[in-house]
Amino acid sequence: MKVKPLHDHILVERIEEEVKKGGIIIPDTAKEKPQQGKVIAVGSGRRDDKGNKIALEVKKGDIILFGKYAGTEVKIEDRDYLIIREDDILGIIEKTK
């Protein structure tokens, strides 16, 4: 199934980080949900007051940071995704060489 978000919405797959602190394995029920994700699909952009389309700054494949309670969780073909608005994105993670 292919999903195309509308307007300024973005489909994100959370990136799980396996963190062990001091050799202690934290159970899944006690872990917080990650606030990092990979952009799977983006909408066409939003419109300003005059009706002009403003393109989104993120693109498919970007790794982003978003707020803890941002977006709406959805399940597509047994996989969990998040649909968020561009305003909920805190930043884009760029890999340095």
Sequence and secondary structure as in RCSB ss.txt:
>XXXX:A:sequence
MKVKPLHDHILVERIEEEVKKGGIIIPDTAKEKPQQGKVIAVGSGRRDDKGNKIALEVKKGDIILFGKYAGTEVK
IEDRDYLIIREDDILGIIEKTK
>XXXX:A:secstr
      TTEEEEEE      BTTB   GGG    SEEEEEEE S EE TTS EE  S  TT EEEE TT SEEEE
ETTEEEEEEEGGGEEEEE    
